[in-house]
Amino acid sequence: MQPFFVRGGETYKRIEPDFVVLKDGIIMIVEVDGDRVRKETPLEAHNRMTMLGHEGAHVERVNTSECDTSEKAKACALRLLEVVGKLKSSR
């Protein structure tokens, strides 16, 4: 099941990020970009995730080519965990 977040009220919005990582008090949203996924401009992508960014989530974007094999996916996941570590140490 894909994660989703809803903001209610007059400014209702529902978004479905590709992945959500919760580690060491850090919330990271991972969006996978590439030919086979949603077509949107960088500004549209930014605006779609702004709701979560304003709540303190860190948004990372990766290209499908960074995770199209098991080895690359593992390397990408390890890189993202390093980012979580840097975010944690900067608090």
Summary of the structure (lengths in Angstrom):
residues: 91
radius of gyration: 13.9
end to end distance: 31.2
largest distance: 44.6
contacts: 207
relative contact order: 0.18
helix: 43%
strand: 27%
